[in-house]
Amino acid sequence: MDKIDLEILSCLKDNARMKASDISKKINLSVSAVIERIKKLEANNTIERYTITLNQKQLGNDLIALMEVSLEHPKFYDVFAEMVRETESIQSCYYLTGEYDFMLKIFTDSSDSLEKLHRKIKSVSGVQSTRTHFVLKSVKSNSSVIPDLEVE
């Protein structure tokens, strides 16, 4: 992957619907070369999928919480991970080192909904403890990170 690929990815990160002709003009490369490079980036799974970013507040999800979850034993990993995958309000889940095993990012409409989800999580076999943090404000939220174009 070279600087041109990174520039193409940067354009698509800002707007996944950007036309190859617009990318071509922005990075000074022919349209056919841009299309060819995008196809290669898709084929090698650098570009995994195209999606949208939703405004959670517009959808009624005014509350963001980060929840740490500790399991009694690693044997409970699969059961817990399956529950996470099936729960729509859990936006992301990370398996961690340290005191807690998982960090969940949760979008929900109210503290009542969060409390119901908390009870659901606590009822999963093997969940030992949780710790929840309420997000006051999102300072930065990127879905992807592109290596710095200035670094060589």
SVG drawing of the C-alpha trace seen along z (x, -y; Angstrom):
<svg xmlns="http://www.w3.org/2000/svg" viewBox="-37 -18 47 41">
<polyline fill="none" stroke="black" stroke-width="0.4" points="0.0,0.0 1.4,-3.4 0.6,-7.0 -1.9,-7.0 -3.8,-4.2 -3.9,-6.0 -5.2,-9.1 -8.0,-7.1 -8.9,-5.6 -8.9,-9.0 -11.4,-10.2 -13.6,-7.2 -13.4,-7.5 -14.8,-11.0 -17.5,-10.0 -17.9,-6.3 -20.2,-7.5 -17.5,-9.7 -17.3,-9.1 -14.1,-7.8 -14.0,-10.9 -14.1,-13.2 -11.3,-11.2 -9.3,-11.3 -9.5,-15.1 -8.6,-15.4 -5.5,-13.2 -4.4,-13.8 -4.8,-10.2 -6.8,-8.9 -10.3,-7.6 -9.4,-4.1 -6.4,-4.0 -8.6,-5.0 -11.2,-2.4 -8.5,0.3 -6.9,-0.6 -10.3,-0.6 -11.0,2.9 -7.6,4.1 -8.3,2.6 -11.6,4.4 -10.1,7.7 -7.4,7.7 -10.0,6.7 -8.4,3.4 -11.9,2.1 -14.1,4.6 -17.4,2.9 -19.2,-0.4 -21.6,-1.6 -23.3,-4.7 -22.8,-6.5 -26.0,-7.2 -26.7,-10.2 -27.7,-8.3 -29.4,-11.3 -31.7,-11.6 -32.6,-8.0 -33.5,-8.7 -30.3,-7.2 -29.3,-10.1 -27.3,-8.0 -23.9,-6.5 -22.3,-4.2 -19.1,-2.3 -19.4,0.9 -16.5,3.0 -17.4,6.7 -15.4,9.3 -16.0,13.1 -15.4,15.7 -13.4,17.9 -12.4,17.8 -14.6,20.8 -17.6,18.3 -16.1,16.2 -18.2,17.8 -21.5,17.5 -20.9,13.9 -19.6,13.0 -22.7,14.5 -25.0,12.4 -23.0,9.3 -23.3,10.1 -27.1,10.5 -27.7,7.3 -28.2,4.3 -27.7,1.6 -24.1,2.8 -22.2,0.9 -18.8,2.4 -17.1,4.9 -13.4,5.3 -11.7,8.2 -9.1,6.7 -6.2,7.4 -6.3,6.1 -8.9,6.2 -11.9,6.4 -12.2,8.8 -14.5,6.7 -15.3,3.1 -18.7,2.5 -19.9,-0.7 -23.6,-1.0 -26.1,-3.4 -29.5,-3.5 -32.5,-5.9 -32.6,-6.1 -31.2,-5.0 -34.2,-2.6 -33.1,-0.8 -29.5,-0.7 -30.6,0.8 -32.5,3.5 -29.4,4.2 -27.3,4.3 -29.6,6.9 -29.4,9.0 -25.6,8.8 -25.4,9.7 -27.7,12.7 -25.3,14.3 -23.5,17.3 -20.1,16.5 -20.4,12.7 -18.7,11.9 -18.8,8.1 -19.5,4.9 -18.5,1.3 -20.4,-1.3 -19.3,-4.8 -21.7,-7.4 -20.3,-9.4 -20.8,-13.1 -19.6,-14.1 -18.0,-12.5 -14.7,-14.3 -13.7,-12.1 -15.3,-9.1 -13.8,-7.5 -14.9,-4.3 -11.5,-3.8 -8.0,-5.1 -5.8,-5.7 -2.0,-5.9 -0.7,-9.4 0.1,-10.5 2.9,-12.7 4.8,-9.9 7.5,-8.2"/>
</svg>
